[in-house]
Amino acid sequence: MKGEGIIGAADTVTKAYIRKNEVFADAFNYFMYDGRQKIQPEQLRELDSTEIAILLNEKDTKDKTNKEKEASEQKMVQKYRDLLKTATIMEDGEATYVLLGIENQTEVHYAMPVRNMLYDAMQYEKQVRQLAAAHRKKHDAATSDEYLSGMSREDKITPVITLVINFGSKRWDGPLSLYEMMPEQPAKVKAFVQDYKVFLIDPMAMTDADLEHLNSSLREVLSYIKYQHNQEQMQRLLQEDNRFSELERNAALVIQATTKTELNIKPNAEVVDMCEAIQQMMNNSMQQGVQLGKKQGERNMQLHIARQMLAAKLPLQQICEITALSM
């Protein structure tokens, strides 16, 4: 239960951080455009991330009215993705309207292809349902085909792109496609099995050159996660990246929550000097180490004296009183 609490806290912090349009856009610009600023933060609009799918039981639907179908044959499935935003991207002089979703992971999810596929499928189903509701309201179904499907031939749905960001300290070793979740299939069978891929940002698999393509504080967050167990690289990172000296509070909170680094973050501080915070943390660790070593040295001396007394066959009670050791 304690581990679940820690993971839950990290999920909350990372979600609040990625919600910022600057960071959200930076993640997609890095992944889709190698850091080129195609997606503008001010163009993003957050949507309700609750995905609801209405599953219809089509048994005897021909003999029932629309109201009867809706009342007796709908089964609701509800899922919550982390974040979903609308974006307008300019490509070849034309505006492309898309839905962008981000899933934050602090642990590897071995069913991520199925999970993302479900989120996206539910969003597409939601769009179809909204189109059908609009047509029903207008009573404009011209053919039986349009009436049955709820859509006209000209209706279009909006593309959905889901990106996973690994905030964990472990390199992602989970499947990145449906194919990887299945045993090896004969080529003839595989040709008819639909695949579904996971788009992933994993700091443990990123090079320094990759990290440089990030423009927001996400670069510092992922860099810290990548090098958190490498003291030499961490020192180099803090010295070379001057943005660590004025890191935004939300980014510092993500680092603290995901890497379990005990930083001294002041309650009202908008920015955090990570260099100073980490140096203070290292100094505290050194002092604790010195104190622990001193205590260990004193205990070793007590044990040495006790052994000599035992060799001299002094009473055990007397040895405990002299050395302050327990019986």
C-alpha atoms as one frame of an Amber mdcrd trajectory, in Angstrom:
protein
   0.000   0.000   0.000   2.874   2.364   0.739   4.323   1.821  -2.745   0.929
   2.572  -4.294   0.813   5.865  -2.391   4.220   6.909  -3.695   3.273   6.019
  -7.273  -0.028   7.868  -6.923   1.727  11.008  -5.678   4.201  10.879  -8.579
   1.337  10.437 -11.063  -0.452  13.482  -9.657   2.662  15.662  -9.858   3.612
  14.566 -13.393   0.066  15.122 -14.650  -0.018  18.667 -13.246   3.355  19.345
 -14.863   2.534  17.955 -18.322  -0.787  19.842 -18.279   1.162  23.061 -18.912
   0.772  23.871 -22.616   4.465  24.764 -22.981   5.579  21.337 -21.737   2.784
  19.453 -23.534   3.639  21.084 -26.883   7.376  20.541 -26.305   6.885  16.787
 -25.882   5.016  16.458 -29.182   7.320  18.845 -31.047  10.284  16.746 -29.926
   8.692  13.441 -30.863   7.024  14.426 -34.124   9.227  17.244 -35.431  12.696
  16.798 -33.838  12.161  19.900 -31.720  10.892  22.217 -34.475   8.108  24.417
 -33.115   5.215  23.170 -35.233   2.730  22.900 -32.360   2.256  26.220 -30.590
   1.360  26.163 -26.870  -1.195  28.955 -27.237  -3.120  26.876 -29.799  -3.710
  23.959 -27.414  -7.095  23.549 -25.767  -7.643  20.969 -23.050 -10.577  18.588
 -23.384 -12.320  16.338 -20.910 -10.011  13.316 -20.731 -12.825  10.972 -19.694
 -13.388   8.471 -22.477 -16.881   6.984 -22.521 -17.950   4.312 -24.978 -21.589
   3.416 -25.437 -21.870  -0.218 -26.444 -25.096  -1.184 -28.190 -26.693  -4.588
 -27.959 -28.088  -4.901 -31.484 -30.449  -7.745 -30.647 -33.906  -7.019 -32.079
 -32.947  -3.411 -32.911 -35.057  -3.443 -36.078 -38.262  -3.621 -34.069 -37.383
  -0.932 -31.539 -37.539   2.842 -31.654 -34.462   5.007 -31.001 -35.663   5.880
 -27.488 -36.208   2.220 -26.632 -32.716   1.359 -27.862 -31.129   4.141 -25.834
 -33.084   3.225 -22.702 -32.633  -0.534 -22.692 -29.678  -1.468 -24.857 -26.864
   0.930 -23.961 -23.984  -0.201 -21.817 -21.475   2.420 -20.765 -17.723   1.815
 -20.504 -15.691   4.594 -18.902 -11.922   5.138 -18.875  -9.715   8.037 -17.826
  -6.681   8.997 -19.862  -4.197  11.460 -18.362  -4.496  14.426 -20.742  -6.209
  15.213 -24.036  -5.859  18.473 -25.962  -6.851  19.825 -29.350  -4.157  21.217
 -31.650  -3.986  22.879 -35.057  -0.796  22.033 -36.965   0.293  23.819 -40.138
   1.520  21.332 -42.738   2.376  22.433 -46.304   0.432  25.638 -45.815  -2.700
  23.848 -44.647  -4.101  23.591 -41.141  -4.496  20.068 -39.731  -6.786  19.630
 -36.740  -5.799  16.781 -34.389  -6.387  15.492 -30.867  -3.243  14.905 -28.814
  -3.162  12.713 -25.721  -0.346  12.075 -23.233  -0.033   9.181 -20.822   2.491
   9.640 -17.987   4.096   6.455 -16.664   6.274   6.126 -13.584   6.248   2.339
 -13.979   6.473   0.148 -17.091   3.031  -0.966 -18.282   3.253  -4.286 -20.119
  -0.175  -3.902 -21.718   0.373  -0.354 -22.996  -0.502  -1.124 -26.651  -3.936
  -2.445 -25.630  -4.461   0.365 -23.139  -3.682   3.117 -25.665  -5.668   1.386
 -28.380  -8.686   1.337 -26.072  -8.346   5.044 -25.217  -8.087   6.011 -28.884
 -10.893   3.692 -29.989 -13.195   5.140 -27.325 -12.380   8.664 -28.497 -13.194
   7.718 -32.101 -16.431   6.073 -30.957 -17.278   9.257 -29.064 -16.818  11.330
 -32.212 -19.081   8.978 -34.190 -21.687   9.165 -31.440 -21.593  12.974 -31.462
 -22.045  13.066 -35.241 -24.963  10.651 -34.992 -26.604  12.769 -32.277 -26.291
  15.870 -34.476 -27.924  14.079 -37.400 -30.743  12.774 -35.212 -31.402  16.289
 -33.972 -31.605  17.603 -37.547 -33.535  14.576 -38.862 -31.397  14.791 -41.979
 -30.647  11.109 -42.675 -31.188  10.909 -46.437 -30.767   7.152 -46.845 -31.275
   3.988 -44.817 -27.486   3.569 -44.703 -27.087   6.977 -43.061 -29.926   6.222
 -40.666 -28.381   2.893 -39.654 -24.824   4.173 -39.134 -25.773   7.586 -37.766
 -23.261   9.189 -40.145 -23.358  10.545 -43.656 -20.839   9.606 -46.311 -19.254
  13.075 -46.070 -18.722  13.019 -42.275 -15.094  12.886 -41.084 -13.548  12.151
 -37.700 -10.504  13.810 -36.133  -7.183  11.928 -35.815  -6.049  11.021 -32.297
  -2.335  10.707 -31.437  -1.334   9.343 -28.027   2.182   9.763 -26.633   3.576
   7.928 -23.587   6.270   9.562 -21.426   8.295   7.324 -19.118   9.110   9.207
 -15.909  10.437   6.055 -14.241  14.050   5.281 -13.399  13.897   1.988 -15.311
  14.396   1.793 -19.059  11.152   0.821 -20.775  11.218  -2.889 -21.550   7.515
  -3.347 -22.289   5.984  -4.061 -25.715   5.548  -1.126 -28.078   3.067  -2.795
 -30.411   0.283  -5.364 -30.379   2.500  -7.689 -32.415   5.046  -7.727 -29.567
   2.337  -8.874 -27.158   1.525 -11.910 -29.268   3.419 -15.129 -29.893   5.079
 -15.355 -33.295   2.476 -15.786 -36.019   2.726 -17.285 -39.511   3.205 -14.564
 -42.129  -0.176 -15.331 -43.713  -1.977 -14.952 -40.385   0.004 -11.883 -39.326
  -0.956 -10.101 -42.531  -4.574 -10.073 -41.353  -3.904  -9.089 -37.722  -4.156
  -5.340 -37.121  -1.162  -3.880 -35.286  -1.201  -0.934 -32.882   1.965   0.925
 -31.921   2.948   2.838 -28.802   4.706   6.181 -29.283   7.141   6.558 -26.382
   9.544   9.113 -24.905  11.958   7.230 -22.649  14.797   9.280 -21.073  16.801
   6.107 -20.441  16.986   5.518 -24.198  17.693   9.151 -25.136  21.116  10.526
 -26.032  22.373  13.963 -24.992  21.682  15.099 -28.563  18.089  13.891 -28.232
  17.637  15.820 -24.993  18.887  19.001 -26.662  15.871  18.905 -28.991  13.624
  19.654 -26.001  13.042  23.356 -25.361  11.061  23.456 -22.118  12.047  22.371
 -18.609  11.134  18.844 -19.744  14.763  18.651 -20.908  16.071  19.137 -17.370
  13.491  16.756 -15.877  14.288  13.906 -18.273  18.043  14.586 -18.051  17.935
  14.316 -14.274  15.920  11.079 -14.447  18.414   9.650 -16.952  21.531  10.455
 -14.902  20.161  10.232 -11.356  22.359   7.214 -10.498  25.506   8.510 -12.240
  27.193  11.034  -9.935  29.855  12.048 -12.474  27.313  12.694 -15.236  25.036
  14.491 -12.781  27.818  16.874 -11.774  28.564  17.568 -15.455  24.896  18.135
 -16.157  24.452  20.637 -13.333  27.571  22.539 -14.373  26.807  22.699 -18.109
  23.041  23.346 -18.030  22.557  26.729 -16.392  18.772  26.324 -16.475  19.099
  24.017 -13.452  19.875  27.098 -11.358  16.389  28.516 -12.067  14.200  25.467
 -12.587  10.457  26.048 -12.420   8.832  24.718  -9.272   6.602  22.132 -11.019
   9.616  20.611 -12.759  11.534  20.370  -9.475   8.522  18.690  -7.850   8.451
  16.107 -10.657  12.156  15.377 -10.125  11.622  15.024  -6.384   8.572  12.740
  -6.774   9.879  10.484  -9.534  13.485  10.064  -8.357  12.745  10.249  -4.602
  15.384  12.986  -4.281  14.814  14.893  -1.040  15.062  18.515  -2.225  14.605
  21.541  -0.007  11.857  23.273  -2.013  10.500  26.372  -0.288   6.669  26.489
  -0.154   6.258  29.795  -2.049   9.239  29.526  -4.386   8.395  29.846  -8.109
  11.851  28.625  -9.158  14.327  26.251  -7.517  18.119  26.353  -7.667  18.727
  22.658  -8.240  22.500  23.059  -8.029  22.232  24.534  -4.554  19.533  22.076
  -3.469  21.524  19.042  -4.611  24.766  20.362  -3.074  22.951  20.859   0.228
  21.516  17.345  -0.039  25.013  15.933  -0.696  26.459  17.888   2.258  23.730
  16.541   4.545  24.459  13.023   3.321  28.182  13.493   4.027  27.471  14.789
   7.535  25.182  11.855   8.209  27.900   9.533   6.915  30.503  11.094   9.237
  28.170  10.828  12.228  27.318   7.238  11.351  31.003   6.415  10.986  31.778
   8.030  14.329  29.046   6.028  16.035  30.230   2.850  14.330  33.780   3.539
  15.464  32.673   4.021  19.056  30.697   0.786  18.954  33.654  -1.108  17.486
  35.823   0.158  20.335  33.211  -0.925  22.876  33.067  -4.390  21.327  36.880
  -4.621  21.308  37.028  -3.780  25.029  34.192  -6.198  25.776  36.010  -9.047
  23.995  39.172  -8.379  26.032  37.134  -8.439  29.230  35.471 -11.670  28.202
  38.894 -13.158  27.528  39.909 -12.094  31.025  36.790 -13.932  32.307  35.225
 -10.865  33.948  31.527 -11.209  34.891  29.145 -10.430  31.997  27.099  -8.002
  34.076  30.215  -5.996  34.932  31.272  -5.883  31.235  27.871  -4.495  30.240
  28.064  -1.779  32.909  31.567  -0.684  31.818  30.989  -0.729  28.046  27.300
   0.386  28.085  26.522  -2.558  25.778  23.360  -4.630  26.167  23.545  -8.134
  27.580
